Every structure is written in C-alpha cells, then in structure tokens.
Amino acid sequence: MKGPSTPSTIHILQYLIVVVTTLTYFQIQANAKAATKHSSVSLSAQIEQYNRLVVRAQELVRQYKSLSSSSSLPPELTFQFAYNPSLSSSVSANGAPATVATKKLRNKSKKRGEFGQRTSYPSNPRDLVLGMAHDVDEKNLAVFIKSLRNVSSANCILFVRAPVSSRVQDMGFNYKIKLITSGKDKYPEYMANFHPSTLRWELFRTFFIDHEGYKMIYNRVFLLDVRDTFFQHDPFTFFAPELSSLHVFQGVASKSIGQCSWNSGWIESCFGAEMARSVASQSILCSGTVAGSMDRVAEYIELMGGIVSGDPAFRKVPLRETAAEAGSRSTVQRMLDLSAKFPSCERNGVDQGVHNVLVHRGALAPVTVWMQQDSPVANLQAQVADVSVTSPPSDGATYGIRVKSRRGDGAPDALVVHQYDRHPVLQRALFQRYVDWIDTDNFAALWAAEPACQLYDYVDGYDAYAGRCDILI
C-alpha cells in the first residue's frame, strides 16, 4: 500500500531528530577551537557521539522514505548522511570560520611543490596522522609517537595487531594516540596474508566507511609509514587547512620508474607491460608519505583500498591517456581495469606501484608533487637530504640531529624524515633520544631483549659461525 504523501506526526518527529543531528554537528565544529586547549579525548568523544547520531538519523531517514514514498528529504540535509566534499562550513587552524574549497578540479597537470619561504599553518587537533603499525618494533614506534608529540598537537590513529603489549598501550595512553586493533574480522579472508603495506589501504578505507563522522571533523590528514618515520618539525605547516589539496613526494631522485626493476616490476605485475611502459619515464613517488585535505585523502584511500582489495567496483578507473595512446583513441580518458589482478599480484611494495599509476596517469588530478630537493618530507632512500648527527656534548645528553631537504647553504629543514633506518648513525641517535627502557648502544642488551634471540647466547667478540657459514665477498 502506498504511504501517505504528506508528512504525518512521525514524519515531523523524524525530521526534528535529523535537524538535531545537524545542529549537533555544527556545535562540534564550534567546539573545535576549545578542543585545541584540551586533550584529544574530548574531541574523540564528540566524534563518537556524532557517529551515533548519524547512524540513528540514517535509520530514521530509511523509515521516513519507506513510509512516504512520494516524499523526499530536504536537500539542505542530505549531505549529513553520506560523505560529501561540498560541505562548505569549516574551522581554520586558529579556530576561526573558514571556507573549504568545494569544487573538485580535474585538470590534467601535476603541480610541483615549492618549499622554503612559505606561510606556516600550525597543526591542531582537527588534523590527523594515520598509520599502520602492524608488527612494528617498539623502538621504532617510540620514535614515531614521541617525536610527533614533540612538535604537533594533531590527533593520531595507529592500527596495531592484537595482542598489544603493555608498553605500546602505555605509549598510546601517555601520548594521546588512538590505537585500533585490527584482526582478521576487519578485512576479507583472502587478504589475511597481505603485507601490512598493502593491507593498510583496505583497513583505512573500511575505517572511514564505518566512521563517517571523522570525515566531517578533520581538516588535514597525513598518511605515513610508521616503522621508519620521525618528525623533526610540525608536519602540517606547509599546506593550508582551508584548501582542498593532495600532496605526494618523490621517493628516489636518481632514477625513473623504468630504470628501477622494483618499481617497474610492481606495476607490470599488477597492471601489465603496457601500463609499465606508459609511466617508465616518470619519477618514482613514495606511497609511504601522502598528505592533504580530508576530502582528497579520502578519495585517495578509497581508490587505493578498492584496487588492492580487488573490489569489482574499481574495475573501471578513468586514467589520462598518454601521447602514444591519444593517437588511436578519441576520448581524453581511458577506463582501465586496475583491480583485476589483485590479490594474485600482491606482495610487499605493490601499493607503491598503484600509487605511481594513480598519480602519473591522472586519476588523482590535481595533485602537488614534491621533488626531494625542495620537499618538506625527506625520503632518505633518495640520498638527497643533508643528515647531520653530532655526538652528545656530555654524558646523559642526546645526540644533535638535523636533517635538511638537500645539501648546501639555504636548504630548509625537512618537517618529516622517512626511511631513517637507511642511515644507521641517525637511527642510533633517534633510539638514544626516544627509547628509554633499554640501552640501545649496548648490543648485548638489545640481543637479550629480543624474543627471537632467547634460544641463543650472545658472546662478545666471538664468531660462532666461523668456518661454517662464512660469506664470500
């Protein structure tokens, strides 16, 4: 039987609850300024409260539509029930009202970033650092968490594998880091053996599907590798919170994709030889460091997660044509199947192949690409950054650490330093600064603390394998 075409009492009540939900959201926005003066717990509580309200409102809307088939929701409320980047009300870094860019530009160019003389945009609790910490050593996790809290008030969410050690739990509590345990119930069974660098994208994607309110609350997001990253300065200061933007960073400066067997191999395995050839001359971009506004990062996560999970919905992704392809086709974009070879092609590193295809073939345009010489993020694998480590001036003091984006006078300090484990002296200095439960300069102590070494004895100065397992160089 067809429902009534005019609102009844129940319709009015449902509408009022929806309005209350809307007003609650704007109240949360108004409270964001106050939240900067308190712990992130209060902001997290507001987000959870808003999520519950949205779920209830969605339920009421479904009931409303079923009861009144000829009625429709007021258009000014529809954005509350599904992510929509056209939301124009926001709060800037200092808590004042600001305008969010609402138009999704689709030009065909990649903009090159310029770093150095710039306006600074300090972080606040409406910024988010997001990372995957599955099986990350506690020492590396301490470097990531403690260095972040030295320079930034941004919220931080890390996915960890259960069970979580008491030391990691303490770090999360003491430094206001939200730890989310992710078991096999959080992703399809066929992804159980995926490498964490690949699995993270599906975890991030499903997390934001389940927590729509986070998309409304946060302005800026930084996606980072956790195991080998430390923060030298506030990571968010190089881009404005009120602008829609996406930022990616060069990973290797000395060679192109086609000149690197690893990067070209990842692309060819998952997308075929033709795709690998189409991006062979392009710069290698790092998938372990991505930043941007919430709307653009959400779009990026959706694509990455959908492709690596083999989701059929991502079988047709629009990509910009190369010059060679344009001669034989009439359209500007090609609808290519990017998810078909997953999960069979999955292995450690393939997410970087996906990352480079999406950026270089225009699926994420517009995007700002930062070359290592002028980048706020120093990827040490590129061997461009200037790393300076000075010995402690006295017993009990820490090493002096400074990393600049490039060598030479006038080079700016890097805000974020990635792949510090490529520099043993730097890693030693970071452990000495941030790891307080063990003497990391004492190899015997490190050996004893490592569970995998408990079945063996460490004898200083003695080679247990001499004559039996020698390596010829």
Beta strands, then each sheet from edge to edge (+ up, - down):
strand 1: 89-91
strand 2: 97-99
strand 3: 110-112
strand 4: 127-132
strand 5: 155-160
strand 6: 178-181
strand 7: 220-225
strand 8: 229-231
strand 9: 246-256
strand 10: 283-293
strand 11: 317-320
strand 12: 333-336
strand 13: 367-370
strand 14: 377-379
strand 15: 386-390
strand 16: 400-404
strand 17: 416-418
sheet 1: 1+ 2-
sheet 2: 3+ 13+ 9+ 10- 7+ 4+ 5+ 6+
sheet 3: 8+ 17- 14-
sheet 4: 11+ 12-
sheet 5: 15+ 16-
end
